[in-house]
Amino acid sequence: MKNILIIGFVWPEPNSSAAGSRMLQLIEAFLSEGAKITFASTASDSDFMFDVQQLGINKVSIELNNSNFDTFVRELNPEIVLFDRFMVEEQFGWRVAKECPNALRILDTEDLHCLRSARQLAVKEKREFNTTDLFSDTSKREVASIFRSDITLIISTFEMKILTENFKVDPSLLLHLPFFLDPISELTITNWKSFEERIDFAFIGNFLHEPNWDAVKYLKEEIWPLIKKELPDSKINIYGAYPSQKVNQLHNEKEGFLIKGRAQSASEVIENARVTIVPLRFGAGIKGKLVESMQCGTPSITTSIGAESMHGNLPWSGFIENETSEIAKKSIELYTSKSTWLEAQKKGINIINSIYSKKDNSSLFLSNVKQIQQNIEQHRINNFTGAMLMHHTLASTKYMSKWIEEKNLKMS
């Protein structure tokens, strides 16, 4: 595990999204093994991206549909290539397989896009989600990418179930891997602000992520009026990166519904709040905003989709409700009852320390990668579907990409 290439959909922004935090956790795990890492992306630099170079990582900009990548990856000759999301594997997986056939190919899904899209469609059509909604063009692309990869990192047990039961993916191709987090220590707990020192409700989330926009709109239109009626002096602070004009238009001082934009420190915002409300109506994966709430000792109210696969069999750090009136009612209870609040805080500590152990999850990840590396030939023989899909990808995507490249050259 000496030479690793990570191809990112974007440059990591750990302060903007859970996906950015997740990527840094994987990077730190590789670095703990003394690996040399190159991080490449087609994305433009952003003002808020993490400087991977400060970790000794080589940062490289690459282009879509450009054969220069073939030369780059062949000369780099990585032992492991990690693709950040299935769209990246679609673009570069076949090139890696062609130029570096012995490299272990890892796909990090972040969350299942086909699940998120299917749930979003159900919400828009004002009906219950059905598993038949999963069988879309997005799922065909995403599941094909999973089969083509040697191992795919899945953050949610619910998504593991969908892949193995609905899409018949062999479990040997999947690794359930939650976040890698430091345990919450007694010292950390001692330094938290008390119930009395905290004030207001909070929501935080990247507004480029459609489920967050829907949740804030739902909060503003249906939930917050019920809370405000019972707690007339209360406020809710809405934080999130990349707020659009439609988000900012929800700001209303009189109603105590305050759009604050990007938080300089997400943890500081959450630790100052008494309660977080995260009423997600669709989405997938593990919700970074809810993990951070537990890390800051801040109880939360969310939906079954929000808490999905995040707490195992352990009781939630607050309440899980799906009905508008119940979300409002439990938000008020958690905000006003110190005993309920303290009990919820303890449950959050238990969840973080039991499920998200950095030591355990990092060890699981690295040992799994090494095991597949040692048996890569047999592993791929066992995955005939993946070999078949890669064969057809090489025969189709390859020529489409080359046609686009030629077209671009003629236009330049």
N, C-alpha and C positions, 0 to 999 in steps of 0.2 A: 504494500500500500504506500508506494513512494511517490508516484506521479499521478495527480488527479486533475481532471478537467471538469469544471462545473459550467454548464451553459444556462444562463439565467434568462427568464422571460423579461425581467427587468433587473436593474441593479438593486440590491437589497435595501429596503427602507424599514428597519425594525421599529422606528417610532411612528410609522404610518400604518402598518398592517401586521397581522399575525404571521402572514406569509414571510415577511422580512425577518421577523424574529426566528421563525422556524429555520430559515436558510442559515442564519448565523449559528444556530445550535448544531446543525449538520457540519458546518465548516469547523467549528470548535472541536467536534468529535474527531474529524479527520486530522486536524492539527495535533491533537493529543497523541496521535500515532506517529508523529514526525513527518507527515506527508507534505509534499511540495504541491501547492494548489495553484491552478490557473483558473481565473473566473472570466468567462467571456459572455458577451451579450450583444444583441443587435439594438438594444434600447439606447436612447440618448441619455446623457448625464442629467441628473436632477439635483436641485439645491438641497434635497433632503436625503440623498442616498448615503449609505454607510461607506466610508473609505476602506475598502477591503485591503488596500495596499499597506495600511498601517499594521495589518496582521502578517505582513510578509507575503501576501498573495499577489501574483502577477495579474494585472487587469488588462484585458484585451477586448477591443471592439471588433465585431465581426459583422458581415452582411448576409442578408438572405439571398438565396439563389446566386451564389458566387462561388466558383470553383476554387477561389483562393483559400477557402476554408479547408478544402481537401489537403492542400499543401501544408497549411498550418497544423492540422490535427495529425497528419502523417509524421511531420517533423517533431511534434511534441510527443507523440507516441505514448499517450496516457495508459495506465493500467486500469483506471476506472474513469468512466464518464457519467456524471449525474445530470439528468435533464430536469429542469425546473418547469413542470407542467407539460401536459401531453402535446400542446401545440409546438413546443420546442423540439420534442422528440420527433414529431412529424417532419419538421424542417431539416433536422440534422442527424437523426438516428441512422438513416440509411447511409449517409456519408461516413459516419463513424464506423459502422459495420463494414463498409467497403475498405476504408483506409486502415482501420485498427481492429481487425476481426477478433483479436484475443482480448480486447478491453471489455471489462465488465460494464454493462449498461444498466444504470439505475434510473428509475423514473420516480420523481417526487410529485405526487398529484396535488399537494396542498389540501385540496378537498375534491370530491367528485363533481366535476362541472355538470355532468349529465343529471345528477340528482338535484343540484341547485336549480338548474334550468327547468326541470320537470315540475318542481315545487312552485317555482315562480309562475309558470303557465297556469297551474291549478288556482293560485291566488288571483291571478288576473281574470280567470274565468269564473271566479267565485264558487268554487266547488272543492270537494275533498281530493287530496292527492291520491292517485292510484298507481301501483307499481307498473301498470301498462304504459303510464306516461314516460317511463324510463327509456322505452325503446324508440329512440330518436336518432337523427343523423349525428348529433353530438355524441351520444353513447357509442355509436358504431366506431367513430373516430377514436374516442377515449379508450374504449376496451381494446381496440386493435393495437393502440400504443402500449397498453399494459401487456398484451401478449408478446409484442415484439421485444419488450425489455426483459432483462434477466431477472430483475427483482423490482417490485413497485412498492413504495412506502405509502401506507394507508394510515391516516391519522385517527380514523373513527371505526369502532367495532360495528356500527350500523352499516357503514360502507363496505366493510369486509363481508358482511352477510349478503348484501346486495350483489357484490361481485361473484361470490362463490355460489349463491343460490339462484339468482336471477340470470346471471351471465355465464355461469358454469366455468369460472376461472379457477384453475387448480390452486389450492392454498400454498403450494410450494413457490408460486410466483409472487406471493404477497407477503408483506411484513407489516403487522400492526405496530405503529410506532407513534405514541403520543409525544408531547413536548418534553424537552430535557430541562428541568428546573431545579434550582437549589432548594433544599428544604427550608421551611419557615421555622426559624429558631426561636427560642425563648427571648433572646435579645431583640430580635425583630419585633416580636409581639409587644414587648415592653415599650418599644419606641413608637408604636402606632398611636394615633390620636384616639382619644376616648369617644364614647357615644355623645357626650355633651359638647365636646370640642368640634364635632363635625356638623355640617349644615348643608341643606339642599339635596336634591336628587341630581343624578348625572347620567348621561349617555355619552359614549365615545365610540367612534368607528370611522373608518376610511369611506368617504362618500363616493369614491369610484366603484365601490362595492354595492351593487343594486339592493341587496337585502337590507343594508343599513339605511338607505334613503327611504325604503318602504316602511321600515320600523319607526323612523322619526316622524314620517307623515302620519302613521297610525297613532303614534303617541300624541301628536299635536291635535288631531281631529277627534279622537275618540277617548283616549285614556286620560290625558292630562286634565280636560275639563272636569272629570269626575273627582280627581284628586284635589284639584284647586277648589272645588266646591266645599270639600271637607277641611282642607288645610289652606285657607285663603292667603296666608302669608308665605306659603312655600314657593320655591323656584326650582326649575330644572335647567341645568347647564348642559348644552349640547355641544360636544367637542368632536372634531373629526378633520382629517386631512382632505384637501381638495373639495371644499364645499362649493357647490354651483350656485347660480343666482336663485334657482327655485328653492334651494335649501335656505339661503340667507333670507328669503322672503317670509319664512316661517317665524322669524324673530319678532317677539311681541313683549315689550317691557311690562305692559299693564297685566298681561296674563302670566307673567313670570316664566315665559318660555324663551330662553335666551340662547341664541346661536353664537357660539364663541370661536368657531373655526378651529384651526390646528392648535393642539396643545403643545407647549414647549416641553412639558414633562407629563406624560400620560399618567404615570404612577402618582405624581403629586396631585393631579386633578382628582383622581379616584380616591386617594387617601383623605382628601379634604371633604369628600362627599359622605353623607350618612348612608345613602342607598343608591345603587345603580339599577336602572330599569332598562331591560333589553328585550323588547317585545318582537322578536323575529318571527315573521310569518312564513318565510322560506329561507333556505340556505343549506349548508352542508359543512362537514368538518368540525374542528374544535374552534370555539370562539375565543379569540385572544382577549377580547374585552372582558369576558367573564372569568378567564384565568387570572387576568391582572387584578380584577376585583378581589378575588380570593387571596392573591398575594399581598394585597394592601389591607386585608382585613375588613373589606367593605361588602356586606351582604347584598344580594341581588334578587330581583324578580325577573324571571324570563319565561319563555314558552318551552314546550316539550322539544321543539326543534332547536331552540337556543341551547338547551342543556343536553341535547342528544349526545350520547357516548362520551360525556365529559366527567361523569362521577361514578361509573361502575354501578355497584350495588349500594353505594354510600348515600346517605341523605344529603339533599342539596343545601347549599349555603344561602338559604333564604326560602323562596317559594317558586314552584313551577306551575303556572296557570296559563290556560289558553283562551278563556272567556274574558272579554273586555272588562266587565264589571268586577270579576275576581282579581284581575291584574291590578286594578285600581284599589280594591279593598285590601289586598295583601301588601301593596306598596305603602298604604297608610298605616297598616298594623306594624310593619317592619320599621317604619320611620318614627313611630310614636312609642313603641313598647321596647324599653331597654332590655328586658329579660329575653324577649324574642330575638332581638338584634344580637345580643351576646351569644346566644345559643347558635344562631346562624353563622356567626363569625367562627366559632369553634369547628363547625362542620366544614367550612371552607379550608381551614388549616389541615384537617384530616384528609380531605380530597387531594390537596397539593402534595402532601407528604407521602400519601399512599400510592397515587397513580402516576405522578409526574416526576419521579426521581431521576435527576440527571445521571447519577451513577448507574442505575439499573438500565435505563433506556438507552444510554450511550453504549453501554457494554453489550446490550442486546443487538443494537445496530451493527457495531463493529464485528462482533463474532459471527453474525449472519452473513455479512459481506465476505469475510475471510473464508467461511465454509463454502460458499458458492464459488468463490474464486478458485479454490482447491479442486472443485469438482465441476468446473464450467462446461467441459465437453459433455459429460453425462447429463448435466442439468439442461443443456440445450437439446440434447437428443430426446429427453422426456417432454420437451415443449415443441411438438411438431407443428401445432397451430401457429406458434410464434415464428418458426422457421418458414412456414408457408406464407404468412403475411409479410415477412421481410423480403421474401423472394419477389412477391408481386409489387411490393413497395419499390424495390430496386428497379423493377421493370416499368413502373408507371410514374411515380413521383420523380424519379431520376430524370426522365426525359422531359417531363413538364418543367422541372426546375431548369434544365439546360436550355429549353426553348425560351423561358423567361429571361435567362441570362443573355442569350443571344439577342433577344429583342431589346433588352436594356442597353447592350453595347451599340446596337445600330442607332438607338435614339440619342446616345450620348455624344 
